[in-house]
Each structure stands twice: as structure tokens, then as C-alpha cells.
């Protein structure tokens, strides 16, 4: 007699298929849901879009072909302005195109984090799925790209690729990636101390690989030069950027909400202080000849946090890199989870006033919280050794 409780052959095949491919299905589901989450914000026009990006696209559209990037339009370097020039010439929705490009790098960023944190055997695993999900559904992630229409994820994703190549001892790839990252946005320089310290501390990387950085940078600015912009004028784009904003902080909860005074004096003090602090870390790593991959992931997190806390003229968005590096560190060392979570929460709270006109916590308090988190992170950095316990990196 037929038993109604027995599964049909079709049911069995479907369940077998799901069980066999559950992780792939999980990754796919997260990718779709994360995309739908971002699409929900695609019609939002942030202040940055209305007052900067949209106007730059309109200006670029006045010129045929690539001629627009031959003029001094916008504040960004050539690669991103070239992208905006392409957007200006396409028949699609400009806002959607700009956001979709950044969203694409959200996924690249998530995959890069997974690749750094897990070896090949665990790339498709429950743990890697959790990490992939955390990166994609992090509010810092989708608000920056899909709501704000900003590009912080792009240079951060490329910096992550550089970090991956570095810890895997693929030095040419690390330098090419960093050259591209620095060509995209000046804030990629937060990762430069990691490369320099690694070079001196490990003695594994030849100086000749460093030549790839200026080579990639020069290639990246060629389109503007071909379009008619002067070579020296193109080279000075970043120098001009540093003079655009004179405020000590642009809603970034750092030391300048605790200390305030003569802007010019504090600007010089802040830059010198950041250099000294980074130099102390360099001395520690070089003296102890630190080589472990986990130590350099921690260093990347620490350096980006130090830079946003002490360098003058920081925007709140510039904490993005520290947030992502923090997630990477929390994955390879679970004891760093609360620090990474704290940096992400403080960053999110510092974005709310600009994006939503909400100020849950005063910036003075946020800057103190950031300082405490940085102190805890510094203790971890200056006690790191080569004889670390095994992590998922190994």
C-alpha cells in the first residue's frame, strides 16, 4: 500500500540537490538579498550627488569623447573622472550607473575579505558564508555605495587585493594593486605604511617591485594627458585636493573634536603626530622582524585607524577602510571582534548627521570612544609576535 508520508522521487532529488549545494545557494541568496537592499536606495540623491557628482557629470557631458577629462573638472583623480565621463555619454540613468559601479565593488570587497581570511579549503564553507554576509549587509557598506553614491569601497577593495597579495608573497601584484588604489583615491595612502613596514621588517620583497606603483599611477593618468590636460597639472591633482578643505575635521570623530584651536598649527601638529606614531609601529615591527600574516592584517587595521584619528582634514567617509580592515582582523582573530564592531558603530553614528540629519551621540563623545578603541588596538599591535597561534590564515 502506498505510504503518503514517503517522499516522491522529485522531492528527494530536490532535497538532495539543496543539501549538496546548500553553501552555493546560500552565497547566491545573500548576493541577491544584498543587491535588493541596495537597489532600494538607488533613487536617493545625497548631498554629494546633487552638489558634486551630478554637476561634474553635466560638465563632462559638454565635451565630446574624452575631452572632458582634459579639463579641470571635479576633485577626483583621472580614473574615477574617466568613469564619470563614460557615465555622461551613456543613455542610462546616471545616478544608477554611479551607484551600480560602487555596488559591484561591494561584492569584490566581500570576496576579497573571504579570500584573505580563508584558505582554499574553506572558501566555500559556513564560516566564509557568514563573513561574506557580514561584509555585504554591514550598514557602512551599503550606505556608502547605494545611498551616498560614494566610491570608498572601490579603493578599499583594491587595497584589500594588495593586502592579500602581500601576505601571499605575491609582491608585484601587491604593488600593482596599491598603485591602482592610490590612483583611484588619495585615502588609499592609509595602506602605504603597511607596505613600507613589511619591506623593512621581513627583507622578503625587492625594491624593484615598488617601481610598479608609479608606473601604474602614470598609466592611470594618461587618458587626461591625451585629452589635453598638462602633465604637471595632472600630477598635482592630489596636491590641490589637500588645499580644498581647511577644516581640521569634516564630521570625522577624531582628535580634533577633543583638541581645537589654530587650524594651521594643528594641521602641522596632526600630520607630524601621525608620522611619529606610525614610525613607532615601524620600529617595533622592524626590530622584532615581524612576518606573520595576521600581524599585517592587524597593522592595516591599526594604520587606517591612526590616520583617520590624527590626520587633519578627514571626512567621516574616510573611516570606511578602517571598518573593512577591522572586519578582516575580527575574522582572523576573534578577540578583535569588539574593536572592529566599535569602529564600525562609531563610523555609522558619525554618518547619520550628514545622511539623515540625526545626531544620536555628540561627536565629542564619539571621538573619545574612538580614542579608547585605538588605545586597545595599539596594545594588541605592540604585543604581537611572530609565534602567533594558528588562525584560519594558516
Secondary structure, DSSP 8 states (H G I E B T S, - for coil): ---TTS--HHHHHHHHHHHHTHHHHHHHHHHHHHHHHHHTTTT---HHIIIIIHHHHHHHTTSSTTGGGGS--SSS-HHHHHHHHHHHHSSS-HHHHHHHHHHHHHHHHHHHHHHHHS-GGGSSSHHHHHHHHHHHH-HHHHIIIIIS---HHHHHHHHHHHHHHHHTT-HHHHHHHHHHHHHH-GGGGGGHHHHHHHHHHH--S-GGGGHHHHHHHHHHHHHHHHTT--HHHHHTHHHHHTTT--SSEEB--SGGGTS---HHHHHHHHHHHHHHHHHHHHHHHHHHT---HHHHHHHHHHHHHHHHHHSTTEEGGGGHHHHHHHHHHHHH-GGGHHHHHHHHHHHHHHHHHHHHS--SS-HHHHHHHHHHHHHHHHHHHTT--SS----TT-
